[in-house]
């Protein structure tokens, strides 16, 4: 079936090479379904689209509709780097492992439909579509951010908001989510070192990650995976992408907890971990002492003998009548194989 004049013009708008245009006209006049073989057939320019993950056979009309994305090449001289393959890679990295090929196809189709909506319904140009998620995060292949942006754009129509590319998407998006009575996105802390999420210099504690901030530059703590109690001062130093450092100036009663730092609970629910507990919030945990002794399969007499204390003195520690001094505490940690002091302490209050 021959192409309409409108279809021909749409193709010519995105492909300038006469030989390629002729090949594509010829192919499309003979096929209603455009298969993966189309890209090798058109030549080297389209070679990066010819793998089975990037493309699935579609109707002729759909192929022409998506041609702007297939043909787009970023202008590296302008600092542009986003392209279709990167967002397909985002789907691959997030949805290939542990999922069926059918599920992957659904995610791929969702991506293409999202791109079409942005281009044809919201009048965003292809360059903006591919570059904006990179500008917001500093990373390529962030298809998840593309989807969040698409949802943000959907909400802007509901609330009659004109900003399509806000300066800080994560802030404007969360504001709209809350306005729509939906759960906002919580940005968890990132590791500073292997397994470490907090560091300190004197009474100043620092954590790293992405930190949404308000117009005054103050961190919006309800959107950050950290709970802070009794701090003297809290502030953030972030870049244009809102990545940086969260600072806490502590008092003798400050407590800091991190969300899911070392994983969620066994049932998948969120887990809060102690990152710092100030001295005036801590007390000796006599119940933990008893549990640890039983874990090590030792009697009260054996522990008392090992640390050079009377058994009656040790029994008072386990009953909570008295607490060991630092001298005996160090000996207890040695004998009971206690690696961290927080194993023997608990919060006075939360």
N, C-alpha and C positions, 0 to 999 in steps of 0.2 A: 504493500500500500504506500503510495507516494506521500511525502511529507507536505503539510500545509505550509503556506507562506509564513505564518506565524512561527511554526516550529523551525523552519529554516532560518528565520531572522534570529531566533533565540540561540541557535547553534553558532551562527556567525558572530554574535555578540561576544562569545567567549573563546572562539577558536579563530585565529587569523590565517593559519597556514592553509593555502588553497588545496594542497594535496590531501591533508587530513580532513578538511571539510568534505571533499568529494568522496573519500573513503567512508566517512560517517553517513553521508546522505545515502550512499549505495547500500550500506549495511542496514540502516534503519528502514529503507524502503522494502527490504526483504524479510525483516524480522519484527514481530510484535513484542517478543520478549528479548531483552538485551542481556546476553550472558557474559561471563567473566572473560571470554575470548576477545571482547571488544577492545580492551586496552592494549594488549600486545599487537592487535591488528592496526591500531592507530599509530603505533610507533613508540620510540624511546621516551618521549615526553611524558607518557602515561604509564611507564613501566612500574612505578611505585604503587600503582593502584591495582595491579593484576594478581595479587595474592588472594587466597580464598577468604581471608579474615576481613579484608577491607571492603569487599564488595560481594553482594549477593544478586543473582538475576532479578531484574525488575521489568516492569512494562516499559514500552517505548516512551510514553508520556512522563512516567516517573523519572526515567533516565534523563530526559531533556530538562525536566524541572530541577534535577540535582546537578546538572552540568556545571553551574557556577562553582560548586564545591570541588568537583572532580578536577576542574581546570585551573583552580586558583594556585598561584605560586607566590609566596611572600617575597617582598622586595627587601633583600638582605641589606642593601645600602641604606635603607630607611630604618634599619634595626628591627624589621618585622621577621618573625620566625614561625608563626603559627600556620599549620596546614591541616588538611583532612587526616592524613596518616597519623599525626600525633594524637588526635582525639580517638581514633580507632584503637591506637595503642593503649589509651586510657581504659577503654572497654576491655581489651584483652587482659591487661594487668589486674583488673579488679574483678572481672566476671568469667574468666576462663577456667580458673582453678576450682575444681569441685562442682562445676555446673555443666549441664548438658549443652550440646551444640544448639539445641532448640532455644534454651534460655539465652545463650550468647546472641543468637539471631534476633531475639526480641529486644535485647539491649542495643544491638547495632541499629535496628530499625527505629527504636526510640530516639537514638542520637540523630539519625537522618531526619526524622520528623521534627525534632527540635530545631535543627538547622533551617529547615524549610519554613517553619513558623517565624523564626527570627528574620529571615530574609524577606519573605513575601507578605506576611501579615503585620510585622512590626517595623518593616522598612529599614532594618539594619543592614549595612553593607557587609560583604564577606570578610573584608579585612578586619573590621571591628569585631565581628563574631569570633574570629579565630584569635585575635590579639588580646581582647579584653580579659579573658581568664588568666592569660599569662601575665598581663600587667598587674592584675590583682594579687597573684600568688608568687610570681617569679619562677614558676615552673611550667614546663610543657606537659601535655597529656593529662591535664586536669579536667577530664570529662565530667567528673562529679561537680566541679564548680560550674561547668557549662549548664548542667541540669539545675543547679541551685539558682543560677542567674535566670534561667527560663521560668522557674517558679516565681522568682521575684517579679519578673516582667508580667506574669499572669496576675499577681497580686496588685501591681500598680494599676492595672485596668480596673480592678474591683474598687480600689480606693481613689481612683482618678488622680494618680500621681504621674508626673510627666518625665521624671528622671529615669532614663533607660540605662545609663552607665554611671551610676553613682561613684563618687570618689572612693568610698570604702564600701564595697558590696556587702561584706559580712555584717556591717553595722546596720545599713539600711534594710537588708534582708531580715535580720533578726527583729528589727522594729516592726516590720510588716507581719512577720509570723506571729508576734505577740498581739498585734492589733487584730489579727484574724483568729485569735484564740488558739493558735497552734504552738507547739513546743519550739523554742528557739534552739539553735545549734550551740552546743557547749564546746569550747575550745580547750582541750586538755593540755597539760604541760608537756614539754619535750625534754628528753634527756640532756643534761649538761655534759655528763661523762657517762660511761657505761654503768647503767643501773642507778645513777644519781640524778635527782630532780631538784635539789636545792643546795645552795652553798651560802656561806656567810663570811662577813668581815666585821668583827665586833658584833654590834647589835643590828647590823644591816644584813638582811637575807635577800637572796636573789633567785628568781626562777625564770626559765626561758620558754618561749613559745610564741603563739599568735595571740595578741591581746586586743580585743575590740575596745576602743576608747570613744568617749563622747566628744562633743565639739570643743570642750575645754582641755582635752588631752588626758582626762581621768579614765582609768581602766573601769570598764563596766563589769564588775565582779560577778554579777549573776549569770554572765555568759562565759565565765572562765572556770575551768575545772580545778578550782581551789577554794577552800573555805578558810577565812582568816578571822581570828577572834582577838580582841583587845590589842590591836596594833596601835602604835603611836602615829604612824604615817604610812600610807600606801601610795605608790606612784609607779608609772611605767615610762620606759624610754623605748620608743618603737620607730621603725622606718615607715615609709609611705605605704608599705604593704601590711602595716600593723604587726610586724614581727620584731621581737626584741626581748626586753628584760622587764620583769615585774619585780619591784623592790618593796620590802617590808621592813620598817624600823620597829623593832620589837620592844616590848616592855617585860617586866618580870612575870606578867600573866598572859603573854601572847601564845596562841596556838595556831598552827598552820597544818591543814590537811590537803592532800592532793587526790584528785579523782582518777581512779584506774591506773595509777602510775605503774604498778607491777601486775596489772591484769584485773579483770572483773572477778566477781564471785563465781563459785562453781556453777551456779544456776544461770549465769549470764547477766545478773543484775550488777549495777554499779557498786564499786568498792571504794571506800575512802581510807586513805593511809595517812598515818601520822608522819608529817615531815619535820615538824618541830613542836616541842612542848616546853614552855618556859618553866623554870624551877618552882615557882609558886603555884603551879597547877599540877605538880607531880607529887605522888606519895608512894611509899613502899607497898608493893602488891604481895601480901602474905599468902593469898590463895595461889598465885602463880608460883611462889617458892615451893609450896607443897606439891603442886602438879609437876614441877620440874624435877623435884627429888624423886617422885614416883616414876617419872619418865626414865631417870637414870638407874632405877631399881636399887635404891639405897634406903636404909633405915635412918630414922632421926639420930640414933646413936652413932651410926657410921659417919654421917655428915658432921656431927658435933666433934667426934674424935679427929676427923680429917682437918678441921679448921682450928682445933685447939680451944674449943668452947665447951662449957658444961651442957649436957643434954637438956637440962631444964631451961637454960638460956635460949637454946635453939628452939625448944618447943614454944616459948613465948613469942618468938619471931613468926612461927607458922600460925599461931593463934591470933596474931595481930595485937597482942598486949604491948609489945615493945618492937623496936626496929634495930637492925644491926648498924653499927657505926661503919665508917668507910673502910676501916682496917678489915673487919670481918666480911664486909660486902665484897671486897676484892677476893678474899679467900673463898667465899661462896661461889663466885663466878668461876674461879679456877676449878674447884672440885666438881661443880655441877655442869661444867662445859657450857657456860652462859657467855655468848659472844657479844651481846649488846645489852647495855644497861636498861634499855626500854623493855626487855623481857621481864624485869623485876619491878617495873613501875607502872602506875596507872594514873589516869586523869582524876583529879579531885572532882572536877565538874566539866561538863561539855557545854 
